[in-house]
Amino acid sequence: MGDSNDNTIAISNDPDFYEDLSEYLNVLSNPTRLKILKLIEHQPKEVREIAKEIDTSYENTKKHLDKLLNTGVIKKEAGMGRETSKGSLPVWKYSLIPGGMEGIIRNLSIFSNIDVRIGEEELNQKLKAVRSMLEEDNKTGVPVLIVLGGDDDGKAWPLKEKEVRIGREDASAPEYLKDGNFSIALSSGYEAVSRVTKPHGIFKLRGNEWYYEDCRSTGGSLINNKQLSPSKEYPIRNGDMLDLARGAKGARLIFNLN
């Protein structure tokens, strides 16, 4: 990846980081483990239930679950198993952590924007493969905005309407905090972001393409570190980083097209 790409995040050449990233991608690049994640996304299941549904042995299933546990994307908690002649026995039940799938997509989006400077082209290929597998499995056609940092870190908002406004929550206008009002209200801690009643900006669907327009906000907007002119529509694509104002009081989001 070249230095001229404004869509990259530069990081230090820390070998431990790349080792951890490689391990993370190895865990997620296995189709069986992705099946397990989808299987336990909404309902906790014990090992034998999972093994039966993915059609593999108890031992192999346990190995897959251990790897997913080590990455922190799933959890296990004590629960009661199926009824037997001796009653119900306690078992470990596995489930996806709250926001787990959104968190994985968020991590992959961030990693996709890392400027790899130490010849780790193999990591780039792994990353592309994992994102492709995950996005194909979760394909909805609805883009998702994922927040990076601040009070709403990791939170994801789907863009379900043709026009969606975005800004900071406004206590004087609670109607903008309700679902179905075509708006995204970020927490009050993002003080440099204009209130959603203004709003800071608007996402617009034009045909099959999405665009973003800054609504003459005080802090301005940037896509991939490029300042946007106000009241002008700019195309926004999968993996793009959107900044609503600069600095610690602004908000950074990733546009993820499922």
C-alpha positions in Angstrom: 0.0 0.0 0.0 1.4 3.3 -1.0 1.9 6.4 1.2 -0.2 8.4 -1.2 -3.4 6.6 -0.1 -5.3 9.1 2.1 -7.5 6.3 3.4 -4.7 4.7 5.5 -3.9 4.7 9.2 -0.2 4.8 9.8 1.0 2.7 12.8 4.4 1.9 14.2 6.3 -1.2 12.9 5.5 -3.3 16.0 6.1 -7.0 15.2 3.8 -8.0 18.1 0.9 -6.1 16.5 1.3 -8.0 13.2 1.6 -11.3 15.0 -1.6 -10.7 16.9 -3.3 -9.5 13.7 -2.2 -12.6 11.9 -3.6 -14.8 14.6 -6.9 -12.9 14.7 -7.3 -13.3 11.0 -6.3 -17.0 11.1 -9.1 -17.6 13.6 -11.8 -15.8 11.5 -10.7 -17.1 8.1 -12.0 -20.6 8.9 -15.5 -21.2 7.4 -16.5 -23.6 10.2 -15.8 -20.9 12.8 -17.8 -18.4 10.9 -20.7 -20.9 10.8 -20.4 -21.2 14.6 -20.5 -17.4 15.0 -23.8 -17.2 13.0 -25.2 -20.2 14.9 -24.7 -18.7 18.4 -25.3 -15.1 17.4 -28.8 -15.0 18.8 -29.1 -18.0 21.1 -26.5 -19.6 23.4 -25.7 -23.3 22.6 -23.7 -26.0 24.2 -20.9 -27.9 22.4 -22.9 -30.9 21.5 -25.7 -28.8 19.9 -23.2 -26.8 17.9 -21.3 -30.0 16.8 -24.5 -31.5 15.6 -25.6 -28.5 13.6 -22.2 -28.0 11.9 -21.8 -31.7 11.4 -18.4 -32.3 13.0 -17.1 -34.0 16.1 -17.3 -32.8 19.7 -13.5 -32.6 19.9 -13.2 -30.5 16.7 -16.0 -28.2 17.8 -14.4 -27.6 21.2 -11.1 -26.7 19.5 -12.9 -24.1 17.3 -14.7 -22.7 20.3 -11.5 -22.4 22.2 -9.9 -20.4 19.4 -12.9 -18.0 19.2 -12.8 -17.6 23.0 -9.2 -16.6 22.8 -10.0 -13.8 20.4 -12.7 -12.4 22.7 -15.6 -12.5 20.2 -17.6 -15.2 22.1 -18.2 -16.0 25.8 -19.2 -19.1 27.7 -21.6 -19.2 30.7 -23.0 -22.0 32.8 -26.5 -23.1 31.8 -28.7 -26.2 32.0 -28.5 -28.9 29.4 -31.3 -31.0 27.9 -33.5 -33.2 30.1 -32.2 -36.7 30.8 -33.5 -39.6 33.0 -31.5 -38.0 35.8 -32.8 -34.5 35.2 -31.0 -31.5 33.7 -27.3 -31.3 34.0 -25.2 -28.1 34.1 -23.3 -27.4 30.8 -21.2 -24.6 29.3 -23.2 -22.6 26.8 -21.5 -20.4 24.2 -22.8 -17.2 22.7 -21.6 -14.2 20.8 -20.6 -11.3 23.0 -23.1 -8.3 22.7 -22.3 -6.4 19.5 -19.8 -9.2 18.6 -20.5 -9.3 14.8 -20.5 -5.5 14.6 -17.2 -5.5 16.5 -15.6 -7.9 14.1 -16.7 -5.8 11.1 -15.4 -2.7 12.9 -12.0 -4.3 13.5 -11.7 -5.5 9.9 -12.6 -2.1 8.7 -9.9 -0.5 10.8 -7.3 -3.1 9.8 -8.2 -2.5 6.1 -7.0 1.1 6.5 -3.7 0.2 8.1 -0.6 1.2 6.2 1.4 -2.0 6.2 5.0 -0.9 6.0 7.0 -4.0 6.8 6.4 -6.2 3.8 3.4 -8.1 5.4 1.6 -8.6 2.1 0.3 -12.0 3.3 -1.6 -10.2 6.0 -3.3 -8.0 3.4 -4.4 -11.0 1.5 -5.7 -12.7 4.6 -7.6 -9.6 5.6 -9.3 -9.3 2.1 -10.2 -13.0 2.3 -11.8 -12.7 5.8 -13.7 -9.5 4.9 -15.0 -11.1 1.7 -16.2 -14.2 3.6 -17.8 -12.3 6.4 -19.5 -9.7 4.2 -20.9 -12.4 1.9 -22.3 -14.3 4.8 -23.9 -11.2 6.3 -24.9 -9.5 3.0 -28.0 -7.3 3.5 -27.4 -4.5 1.0 -27.9 -2.0 3.8 -24.8 0.0 4.7 -23.7 0.4 8.3 -22.0 3.3 10.0 -19.6 2.1 12.8 -18.3 4.6 15.3 -14.6 4.6 16.2 -13.7 6.1 19.6 -15.6 8.2 22.1 -18.8 7.4 24.0 -20.4 5.5 21.1 -17.3 3.5 20.2 -18.2 0.3 18.4 -21.9 1.3 18.0 -23.4 0.6 14.5 -26.2 2.3 12.7 -27.7 0.9 9.5 -28.8 3.3 6.9 -32.3 2.0 6.2 -33.8 5.1 4.5 -32.9 7.0 1.3 -31.9 10.0 3.4 -30.5 9.9 6.9 -29.3 12.9 8.9 -26.5 12.7 11.4 -25.5 14.9 14.3 -25.1 15.1 18.1 -28.2 14.4 20.2 -30.3 17.3 21.2 -32.2 17.0 24.5 -34.6 19.8 23.4 -35.7 17.7 20.4 -36.3 14.1 21.8 -38.2 13.2 18.6 -34.8 12.9 16.8 -33.7 10.2 19.2 -36.6 7.8 18.2 -36.1 5.0 15.7 -37.7 5.6 12.3 -37.1 9.4 12.3 -34.4 9.1 9.5 -31.7 10.3 11.9 -28.6 9.2 13.8 -28.0 11.0 17.1 -24.5 10.6 18.5 -23.9 11.0 22.2 -23.5 14.4 23.7 -19.8 13.9 24.3 -19.1 14.6 20.7 -19.2 18.3 21.4 -17.6 19.4 18.1 -20.4 17.7 16.1 -23.4 19.9 15.2 -26.7 18.9 16.8 -28.9 16.5 14.8 -31.6 19.1 14.6 -29.3 21.2 12.3 -27.9 18.6 11.2 -24.1 18.1 10.8 -24.6 16.1 7.6 -26.9 13.9 5.5 -26.4 10.6 3.9 -28.3 10.2 0.6 -29.0 7.2 -1.7 -28.9 8.1 -5.4 -29.7 5.1 -7.5 -27.3 2.4 -6.2 -24.7 4.9 -4.8 -24.5 6.6 -1.5 -23.5 10.2 -1.0 -22.7 12.4 2.0 -23.3 16.1 2.3 -22.0 18.4 5.0 -24.8 20.8 6.0 -22.6 23.8 6.7 -21.6 22.4 10.1 -19.3 24.4 12.3 -16.7 21.7 12.6 -16.9 20.5 9.0 -16.6 17.0 7.6 -13.8 14.9 6.0 -13.8 11.7 4.0 -10.5 9.9 4.2 -8.9 13.0 5.6 -10.0 15.2 2.7 -12.0 18.3 3.8 -15.4 18.5 2.2 -17.0 21.6 0.8 -20.3 22.4 2.6 -23.7 21.8 0.8 -22.1 19.5 -1.8 -22.7 15.8 -2.2 -19.7 13.5 -2.2 -19.7 9.7 -3.0 -19.0 7.6 0.1 -17.8 4.0 -0.5 -17.2 0.8 1.4 -14.4 1.3 4.0 -14.3 5.1 3.8 -13.6 7.0 7.0 -15.8 9.9 7.8 -14.8 12.5 10.3 -17.4 14.9 11.7 -15.2 17.7 12.9 -11.5 17.2 13.9 -10.0 16.4 17.2 -11.1 14.6 20.4 -14.6 16.2 20.4 -15.3 15.1 16.9 -16.6 11.8 15.7 -15.0 9.3 13.4 -17.0 6.6 11.6 -16.4 3.9 9.0 -18.9 3.4 6.2 -19.3 -0.4 5.8 -21.4 -1.7 2.9 -22.6 -5.2 3.9 
